[in-house]
């Protein structure tokens, strides 16, 4: 069996299903785990990378590629190949030919290609019309950000799972001054929780300021 592989490797605890909030993306996991070739697009910080790590970690034979210098030969052996940030490859005829070749090999093997991007397909300047034509037939999923009204609850849920509490004021301060990406917020809460335990202090605005030099 070919096991799942993530390139480059990321801290597993950062990208868990438990740490992911669907928000308005209620059909996301159905799309991710369908057999269809898939194009996931959405603005920065909506959770695309987080979602891709969940997908790869829960499959027996999957690989996530996020660096455009990675050798693509042989990846068709994986049942699911994920390119996180396909913009890195689009616009270069050489790189697009590599993607096109991999796609053709995956089709022959009855395997699957999943792509993410910040932009819609129509807004990307492809060098190879044939590649754009193939990808245009993929199922598309538009990921939307967690609504502002749910972001605070998301933070408070993360802290609650660690056996602590997060006040509304502290949560709002975090959202104003730190990243709003789901994985970034998970990392922030992990660090805050560790510092809270180490310093024997509650999670507060002064602690946030000290930990993140705000």
LOBA-357731 format. One line per 10 residues: number of its first residue (from 1); their letters; for each residue y negated, x, z negated of N, C-alpha, C. Coordinates in Angstrom, 2 decimals, always signed. Last residue first. Layout:
BEGIN
NUM) a) Y X Z Y X Z Y X Z  ...
***
This chain:
BEGIN
214) xxxxxxxxxx) -42.27 +2.87 -20.57 -43.26 +1.93 -20.01 -44.55 +1.96 -20.82  -39.77 +4.24 -20.85 -41.05 +4.96 -20.74 -42.11 +4.09 -20.08  -37.48 +2.92 -21.47 -37.82 +3.03 -20.05 -39.19 +3.66 -19.80  -37.39 +3.13 -24.25 -36.20 +3.48 -23.45 -36.58 +3.73 -22.01  -39.94 +2.23 -25.10 -39.49 +3.57 -25.41 -38.36 +4.01 -24.48  -40.02 -0.40 -24.15 -41.04 +0.55 -23.75 -40.59 +1.98 -23.97  -37.84 -1.52 -25.52 -37.84 -1.48 -24.05 -38.82 -0.43 -23.57  -38.81 -1.34 -28.15 -37.61 -0.57 -27.76 -37.55 -0.43 -26.23  -41.01 -3.13 -28.02 -41.22 -1.70 -28.31 -40.03 -0.84 -27.91  -39.52 -5.53 -27.41 -40.44 -4.96 -26.43 -40.75 -3.49 -26.75
204) xxxxxxxxxx) -36.07 -5.15 -28.50 -37.43 -5.67 -28.63 -38.30 -5.04 -27.55  -33.03 -5.36 -29.89 -33.67 -5.23 -28.59 -35.03 -5.93 -28.64  -32.95 -3.78 -33.15 -32.80 -4.93 -32.27 -33.47 -4.65 -30.92  -31.43 -0.63 -33.96 -32.61 -1.49 -33.82 -32.28 -2.67 -32.91  -29.89 +1.72 -34.14 -29.78 +0.67 -35.16 -31.03 -0.21 -35.17  -29.76 +3.49 -32.15 -30.94 +3.59 -33.00 -30.92 +2.57 -34.14  -27.31 +2.74 -30.99 -27.52 +4.13 -31.42 -28.68 +4.25 -32.41  -27.79 +0.04 -30.35 -26.74 +0.40 -31.31 -26.99 +1.79 -31.87  -29.89 +0.31 -28.54 -30.05 -0.56 -29.71 -29.03 -0.21 -30.78  -28.76 +1.89 -26.58 -29.85 +2.45 -27.38 -30.06 +1.64 -28.65
194) xxxxxxxxxx) -26.86 +0.07 -25.56 -26.43 +1.35 -26.12 -27.50 +1.94 -27.03  -28.57 -1.96 -24.66 -27.59 -2.25 -25.69 -27.11 -0.96 -26.36  -30.01 -0.61 -22.69 -30.70 -1.14 -23.86 -29.73 -1.41 -25.00  -27.96 -0.09 -20.85 -28.66 +1.02 -21.50 -29.37 +0.54 -22.77  -27.22 -2.70 -20.14 -26.23 -1.77 -20.69 -26.92 -0.64 -21.46  -29.63 -3.63 -19.07 -29.11 -4.23 -20.29 -28.07 -3.33 -20.94  -29.80 -1.98 -16.81 -30.86 -1.95 -17.83 -30.35 -2.51 -19.15  -27.54 -2.73 -15.36 -27.66 -1.36 -15.85 -28.69 -1.27 -16.97  -28.27 -5.37 -14.80 -27.06 -5.11 -15.57 -27.12 -3.71 -16.17  -30.52 -4.92 -13.23 -30.68 -5.59 -14.52 -29.45 -5.36 -15.41
184) xxxxxxxxxx) -29.32 -3.73 -11.02 -30.32 -3.00 -11.79 -30.52 -3.59 -13.16  -27.71 -5.78 -10.06 -27.06 -4.58 -10.58 -28.03 -3.76 -11.42  -29.76 -7.63 -9.33 -28.76 -7.97 -10.33 -28.11 -6.71 -10.91  -33.18 -6.66 -9.21 -31.85 -6.67 -8.59 -30.82 -6.92 -9.68  -35.63 -6.41 -10.28 -35.03 -7.74 -10.37 -33.68 -7.80 -9.68  -36.70 -3.62 -12.30 -36.15 -4.19 -11.08 -35.60 -5.58 -11.32  -39.30 -4.24 -14.80 -38.14 -3.55 -14.24 -37.69 -4.22 -12.96  -41.45 -5.83 -15.60 -41.65 -4.39 -15.50 -40.47 -3.60 -14.93  -40.77 -8.53 -15.68 -42.07 -8.14 -15.13 -42.13 -6.65 -14.80  -38.31 -8.56 -16.90 -38.40 -9.04 -15.52 -39.73 -8.66 -14.87
174) xxxxxxxxxx) -39.00 -7.64 -19.48 -38.09 -6.88 -18.63 -38.23 -7.27 -17.16  -40.58 -9.78 -20.32 -41.17 -8.45 -20.19 -40.30 -7.57 -19.29  -38.71 -11.82 -20.45 -39.80 -11.92 -19.47 -40.47 -10.57 -19.25  -37.17 -10.83 -22.59 -36.59 -11.05 -21.27 -37.64 -11.11 -20.19  -38.99 -10.86 -24.68 -38.44 -9.59 -24.23 -37.85 -9.72 -22.84  -39.48 -13.64 -24.87 -40.58 -12.70 -24.61 -40.07 -11.37 -24.08  -36.95 -14.69 -25.47 -37.61 -15.06 -24.22 -38.71 -14.06 -23.87  -34.70 -12.23 -26.85 -35.72 -13.27 -26.96 -36.34 -13.54 -25.60  -31.34 -11.82 -26.92 -32.54 -11.38 -26.21 -33.56 -12.51 -26.25  -28.67 -10.62 -29.00 -29.54 -11.69 -28.50 -30.77 -11.08 -27.83
164) xxxxxxxxxx) -25.19 -9.54 -28.79 -26.58 -9.44 -29.27 -27.38 -10.62 -28.73  -22.70 -9.33 -27.66 -22.79 -9.66 -29.07 -24.18 -9.56 -29.65  -22.56 -9.06 -25.02 -22.44 -7.82 -25.78 -22.61 -8.06 -27.28  -23.08 -11.53 -24.09 -21.71 -11.04 -23.91 -21.47 -9.75 -24.68  -25.84 -11.62 -24.50 -24.96 -12.41 -25.37 -23.52 -11.92 -25.29  -26.78 -10.10 -22.38 -26.92 -9.59 -23.75 -25.98 -10.32 -24.70  -26.15 -11.82 -20.25 -25.63 -10.45 -20.28 -25.66 -9.89 -21.69  -27.64 -14.09 -20.92 -26.18 -14.18 -20.88 -25.55 -12.79 -20.96  -30.22 -13.11 -20.60 -29.78 -13.51 -21.95 -28.26 -13.64 -22.01  -30.27 -12.66 -17.82 -30.43 -11.56 -18.77 -29.88 -11.92 -20.15
154) xxxxxxxxxx) -29.94 -15.34 -16.96 -29.00 -14.31 -16.54 -29.06 -13.13 -17.51  -32.22 -16.55 -17.96 -30.92 -16.96 -18.49 -29.85 -15.93 -18.15  -34.08 -15.28 -16.31 -34.13 -15.08 -17.76 -32.79 -15.43 -18.39  -33.34 -16.30 -13.81 -33.26 -14.87 -14.08 -33.28 -14.57 -15.57  -33.76 -18.94 -13.35 -32.43 -18.55 -13.80 -32.34 -17.09 -14.19  -36.34 -19.21 -12.42 -35.98 -19.95 -13.63 -34.61 -19.58 -14.18  -36.26 -17.77 -10.02 -36.95 -17.22 -11.19 -36.56 -17.91 -12.49  -32.98 -17.82 -8.51 -34.29 -18.46 -8.76 -34.94 -17.90 -10.01  -31.67 -14.98 -7.03 -31.53 -15.88 -8.17 -32.89 -16.50 -8.44  -32.18 -14.94 -3.43 -32.33 -14.41 -4.79 -32.05 -15.45 -5.86
144) xxxxxxxxxx) -29.56 -15.55 -1.03 -30.89 -15.83 -1.57 -30.99 -15.29 -2.99  -27.86 -14.62 +1.86 -27.94 -14.54 +0.41 -29.38 -14.71 -0.05  -26.46 -16.19 +4.46 -27.79 -15.79 +4.01 -27.82 -15.81 +2.48  -23.85 -15.29 +6.51 -24.19 -15.85 +5.20 -25.52 -15.29 +4.75  -22.00 -15.95 +9.47 -23.19 -15.39 +8.80 -23.44 -16.09 +7.48  -19.22 -14.87 +11.34 -19.75 -15.84 +10.39 -20.93 -15.19 +9.67  -19.88 -13.27 +14.49 -19.43 -13.24 +13.10 -19.95 -14.48 +12.36  -20.99 -13.17 +16.95 -19.94 -14.17 +16.77 -19.42 -14.20 +15.34  -22.65 -11.04 +16.93 -23.29 -12.37 +16.93 -22.26 -13.48 +16.75  -21.01 -8.88 +17.30 -21.40 -9.22 +15.93 -22.03 -10.61 +15.85
134) xxxxxxxxxx) -20.80 -8.91 +20.11 -19.62 -9.10 +19.27 -20.01 -9.57 +17.88  -23.48 -8.48 +20.86 -22.78 -9.67 +21.30 -21.57 -9.96 +20.43  -23.98 -5.98 +19.78 -24.73 -7.13 +19.28 -24.03 -8.43 +19.64  -22.24 -4.52 +21.40 -22.02 -4.58 +19.96 -22.74 -5.78 +19.37  -23.39 -4.88 +23.92 -22.03 -5.37 +23.68 -21.73 -5.47 +22.19  -25.88 -3.60 +23.77 -25.82 -5.07 +23.83 -24.43 -5.62 +23.52  -26.69 -0.96 +21.85 -25.58 -1.43 +22.68 -25.52 -2.96 +22.67  -28.84 -0.70 +20.21 -28.79 +0.16 +21.40 -27.73 -0.32 +22.37  -30.69 -3.31 +18.60 -29.41 -2.69 +18.97 -29.57 -1.82 +20.21  -32.81 -3.93 +16.34 -32.93 -3.39 +17.70 -31.65 -2.61 +18.04
124) xxxxxxxxxx) -32.83 -6.98 +14.55 -32.40 -5.60 +14.65 -32.37 -5.15 +16.10  -33.34 -9.64 +14.48 -34.48 -8.76 +14.23 -34.11 -7.28 +14.35  -30.99 -11.03 +14.71 -31.94 -11.09 +15.83 -33.10 -10.11 +15.67  -29.78 -10.76 +12.19 -29.24 -10.07 +13.35 -30.26 -9.96 +14.48  -32.19 -10.34 +9.59 -31.35 -11.18 +10.43 -30.89 -10.36 +11.63  -32.12 -7.62 +7.19 -32.71 -8.41 +8.26 -31.69 -9.33 +8.93  -30.57 -6.26 +5.43 -31.75 -6.96 +4.90 -32.30 -7.93 +5.93  -26.99 -6.60 +5.66 -28.28 -6.10 +6.13 -29.39 -6.85 +5.42  -23.48 -5.93 +5.83 -24.65 -6.46 +5.15 -25.91 -5.86 +5.76  -20.26 -6.90 +7.14 -21.51 -6.13 +7.24 -22.58 -6.77 +6.38
114) xxxxxxxxxx) -16.83 -6.57 +7.52 -17.89 -7.25 +6.77 -19.11 -6.35 +6.78  -13.95 -7.06 +9.43 -15.17 -6.27 +9.26 -16.21 -7.13 +8.56  -10.34 -6.99 +9.22 -11.63 -7.67 +9.09 -12.78 -6.70 +8.87  -7.40 -7.07 +11.35 -8.11 -6.76 +10.13 -9.56 -7.23 +10.25  -5.69 -7.05 +13.48 -5.94 -8.33 +12.81 -6.53 -8.10 +11.42  -5.62 -4.80 +14.95 -4.78 -4.79 +13.75 -4.86 -6.13 +12.99  -7.50 -5.45 +16.86 -6.11 -5.25 +17.28 -5.15 -5.31 +16.09  -9.78 -5.50 +15.22 -9.33 -6.73 +15.87 -7.86 -6.60 +16.28  -9.98 -2.78 +14.59 -9.72 -3.76 +13.53 -9.20 -5.07 +14.11  -10.62 -1.75 +17.10 -9.35 -1.37 +16.47 -8.98 -2.34 +15.34
104) xxxxxxxxxx) -13.13 -2.90 +17.50 -12.05 -3.18 +18.44 -10.68 -2.85 +17.82  -14.53 -1.70 +15.33 -14.36 -3.15 +15.41 -13.19 -3.52 +16.33  -14.49 +0.98 +16.11 -13.80 +0.56 +14.89 -13.54 -0.94 +14.92  -16.11 +0.83 +18.40 -14.72 +1.27 +18.49 -13.90 +0.84 +17.29  -18.52 +0.00 +17.24 -17.87 -0.84 +18.25 -16.39 -0.47 +18.36  -19.09 +2.18 +15.60 -18.88 +0.86 +15.00 -18.11 -0.03 +15.97  -19.42 +4.13 +17.59 -18.41 +4.30 +16.55 -18.07 +2.96 +15.89  -21.56 +3.07 +18.99 -20.27 +3.20 +19.68 -19.14 +3.39 +18.67  -23.53 +3.35 +17.06 -23.09 +2.00 +17.42 -21.76 +2.04 +18.18  -23.84 +6.09 +17.04 -23.31 +5.44 +15.85 -22.82 +4.03 +16.17
94) xxxxxxxxxx) -24.87 +6.43 +19.67 -23.66 +7.13 +19.23 -23.02 +6.43 +18.04  -27.21 +4.89 +19.70 -26.11 +4.55 +20.61 -24.80 +5.19 +20.14  -28.89 +3.66 +17.01 -28.33 +4.91 +17.53 -27.13 +4.55 +18.41  -29.35 +1.11 +16.23 -30.44 +1.82 +16.90 -30.02 +3.15 +17.47  -27.53 +0.95 +13.20 -28.11 +0.24 +14.32 -29.29 +1.02 +14.90  -26.79 +2.30 +10.91 -26.07 +2.60 +12.15 -26.72 +1.99 +13.39  -28.37 +1.33 +8.91 -28.24 +2.79 +9.05 -27.59 +3.17 +10.37  -27.99 -1.41 +8.87 -29.18 -0.88 +9.56 -29.09 +0.63 +9.77  -25.96 -2.10 +7.21 -25.59 -1.74 +8.59 -26.79 -1.20 +9.37  -25.39 -2.19 +4.34 -26.61 -1.65 +4.93 -26.38 -1.18 +6.35
84) xxxxxxxxxx) -22.14 -1.56 +3.96 -23.27 -2.06 +3.18 -24.55 -1.40 +3.69  -19.39 -2.48 +5.56 -20.53 -1.60 +5.77 -21.72 -2.21 +5.03  -15.99 -2.71 +4.86 -17.32 -3.21 +4.53 -18.35 -2.13 +4.80  -12.93 -3.76 +6.02 -13.87 -2.64 +6.03 -15.27 -3.22 +5.85  -9.75 -4.77 +5.15 -11.16 -5.15 +5.14 -12.01 -3.89 +5.07  -7.37 -3.43 +5.51 -7.43 -4.83 +5.95 -8.86 -5.36 +5.98  -7.34 -0.14 +6.86 -7.70 -1.05 +5.78 -7.81 -2.48 +6.30  -7.01 +1.11 +9.25 -5.82 +0.94 +8.42 -6.08 +0.01 +7.24  -9.43 +1.57 +10.36 -8.75 +0.33 +10.77 -7.47 +0.10 +9.98  -10.25 +4.07 +9.69 -10.57 +2.99 +8.75 -9.91 +1.67 +9.11
74) xxxxxxxxxx) -9.79 +5.98 +11.63 -8.71 +5.68 +10.70 -8.99 +4.54 +9.74  -13.06 +7.13 +11.88 -11.73 +7.17 +12.45 -10.67 +6.92 +11.37  -15.48 +7.42 +10.65 -14.94 +6.07 +10.75 -13.52 +6.03 +11.32  -16.92 +9.55 +8.32 -16.03 +9.49 +9.48 -15.32 +8.13 +9.53  -20.30 +9.09 +7.29 -18.88 +9.02 +6.98 -18.06 +8.87 +8.26  -22.96 +9.00 +7.61 -22.30 +10.23 +8.05 -20.79 +10.18 +7.83  -24.02 +6.74 +6.49 -23.81 +6.73 +7.94 -23.18 +8.01 +8.47  -22.65 +5.20 +3.66 -23.29 +6.41 +4.18 -22.99 +6.53 +5.67  -21.15 +3.18 +2.71 -22.60 +3.00 +2.61 -23.36 +4.23 +3.08  -18.22 +1.36 +2.87 -18.93 +2.53 +3.40 -20.43 +2.26 +3.33
64) xxxxxxxxxx) -15.41 +0.36 +1.20 -16.84 +0.12 +1.34 -17.50 +1.41 +1.76  -12.23 -0.99 +1.93 -13.08 +0.18 +1.78 -14.52 -0.22 +2.00  -9.04 -2.33 +0.93 -10.42 -2.49 +1.37 -11.19 -1.20 +1.13  -6.49 -3.82 -0.16 -6.68 -2.84 +0.91 -8.06 -3.01 +1.51  -6.58 -5.65 -2.22 -5.60 -4.57 -2.30 -5.86 -3.46 -1.29  -9.70 -6.70 -3.70 -8.73 -6.70 -2.61 -7.78 -5.51 -2.74  -11.61 -6.39 -5.61 -10.62 -7.46 -5.83 -9.60 -7.56 -4.70  -13.34 -4.42 -4.80 -12.56 -4.18 -6.02 -11.46 -5.21 -6.21  -14.59 -5.56 -2.56 -13.69 -4.41 -2.39 -12.78 -4.23 -3.62  -16.09 -7.65 -3.81 -15.13 -7.91 -2.75 -14.11 -6.78 -2.65
54) xxxxxxxxxx) -17.75 -6.21 -5.57 -16.80 -7.19 -6.09 -15.70 -7.45 -5.07  -19.23 -4.75 -3.72 -18.36 -4.04 -4.65 -17.34 -4.99 -5.27  -20.61 -6.85 -2.51 -19.66 -6.06 -1.72 -18.71 -5.27 -2.62  -22.24 -7.76 -4.60 -21.22 -8.65 -4.04 -20.17 -7.87 -3.25  -23.91 -5.51 -4.91 -23.08 -5.98 -6.03 -21.93 -6.83 -5.49  -25.19 -5.56 -2.43 -24.33 -4.43 -2.79 -23.39 -4.82 -3.92  -26.59 -8.05 -2.67 -25.63 -7.80 -1.59 -24.66 -6.69 -1.95  -28.56 -8.92 -4.44 -27.19 -8.75 -4.93 -26.16 -8.46 -3.86  -31.18 -8.93 -3.81 -30.57 -10.24 -4.01 -29.13 -10.14 -4.47  -32.49 -6.52 -3.27 -32.34 -6.92 -4.67 -31.77 -8.32 -4.86
44) xxxxxxxxxx) -33.96 -7.33 -0.12 -33.54 -6.34 -1.11 -33.43 -7.00 -2.48  -32.84 -10.41 +1.50 -33.83 -9.43 +1.06 -33.23 -8.41 +0.10  -29.94 -10.68 +3.63 -30.84 -11.17 +2.60 -31.77 -10.06 +2.15  -26.68 -11.29 +5.04 -28.04 -10.76 +5.09 -28.90 -11.40 +4.02  -23.50 -10.59 +6.13 -24.26 -11.07 +4.98 -25.65 -10.46 +5.04  -21.15 -11.41 +8.39 -22.45 -10.74 +8.32 -23.22 -11.38 +7.17  -17.64 -11.09 +8.88 -18.77 -11.67 +8.15 -19.99 -10.78 +8.20  -14.61 -12.34 +10.16 -15.59 -11.26 +10.20 -16.90 -11.86 +9.67  -12.58 -14.38 +7.96 -13.51 -14.21 +9.08 -14.26 -12.89 +9.00  -10.98 -15.11 +5.86 -10.46 -14.11 +6.80 -11.43 -13.75 +7.92
34) xxxxxxxxxx) -12.93 -15.15 +2.76 -12.33 -15.81 +3.92 -11.79 -14.74 +4.86  -14.30 -13.99 +0.72 -12.85 -13.87 +0.71 -12.16 -14.69 +1.79  -16.99 -14.58 +1.26 -16.55 -13.20 +1.10 -15.04 -13.05 +1.26  -17.08 -17.40 +1.25 -17.34 -16.66 +2.49 -16.80 -15.24 +2.41  -16.52 -17.87 -1.42 -15.67 -18.48 -0.39 -15.84 -17.75 +0.93  -18.64 -16.56 -2.62 -17.31 -16.00 -2.76 -16.32 -16.60 -1.78  -20.86 -18.27 -1.81 -20.76 -16.86 -1.45 -19.34 -16.34 -1.52  -21.59 -20.82 -2.39 -20.46 -20.65 -1.47 -20.20 -19.19 -1.12  -23.82 -20.61 -4.06 -22.60 -21.16 -4.60 -21.38 -20.96 -3.70  -26.38 -19.30 -4.43 -25.36 -18.83 -3.48 -23.96 -19.32 -3.88
24) xxxxxxxxxx) -28.22 -19.82 -6.32 -28.09 -20.83 -5.26 -27.01 -20.45 -4.25  -26.41 -18.12 -8.72 -27.67 -18.82 -8.45 -27.46 -19.90 -7.40  -24.41 -16.27 -9.38 -24.46 -16.85 -8.04 -25.81 -17.49 -7.73  -24.53 -13.26 -10.98 -24.95 -14.66 -11.08 -25.13 -15.22 -9.68  -22.28 -10.94 -12.31 -22.95 -11.43 -11.10 -23.29 -12.90 -11.29  -20.69 -9.93 -14.24 -22.10 -9.57 -14.29 -22.89 -10.05 -13.10  -18.17 -10.75 -13.51 -18.75 -11.32 -14.73 -20.25 -11.03 -14.82  -17.65 -9.15 -11.35 -17.90 -10.57 -11.09 -18.57 -11.21 -12.31  -19.40 -5.98 -11.56 -18.32 -6.89 -11.88 -18.68 -8.32 -11.52  -20.78 -3.35 -11.33 -20.57 -4.31 -10.25 -19.37 -5.22 -10.51
14) xxxxxxxxxx) -20.86 -1.68 -13.50 -22.12 -2.20 -12.98 -21.90 -3.36 -12.02  -18.38 -0.71 -14.03 -18.90 -1.74 -14.92 -20.21 -2.33 -14.42  -17.97 +1.32 -12.13 -17.32 +0.03 -11.95 -17.94 -1.06 -12.80  -20.43 +3.29 -10.72 -19.86 +2.87 -12.00 -19.27 +1.46 -11.88  -19.27 +4.21 -7.41 -20.30 +3.72 -8.31 -19.64 +3.35 -9.64  -18.59 +6.49 -4.78 -18.15 +5.78 -5.96 -19.33 +5.39 -6.84  -20.04 +5.80 -1.50 -19.67 +6.67 -2.62 -19.26 +5.86 -3.84  -17.00 +4.11 -1.24 -17.67 +5.37 -0.91 -19.17 +5.13 -0.79  -14.11 +2.84 -2.64 -15.55 +2.66 -2.51 -16.18 +4.02 -2.26  -11.05 +1.33 -1.89 -11.80 +2.56 -2.05 -13.27 +2.27 -1.82
4) xxxx) -7.83 -0.10 -2.60 -9.27 -0.23 -2.33 -9.99 +1.07 -2.64  -4.85 +1.35 -1.16 -5.65 +0.80 -2.24 -7.12 +0.73 -1.85  -2.23 +0.49 +0.79 -3.50 +1.21 +0.82 -4.42 +0.59 -0.22  +1.21 +0.85 +0.00 +0.00 +0.00 +0.00 -1.25 +0.88 +0.00
***
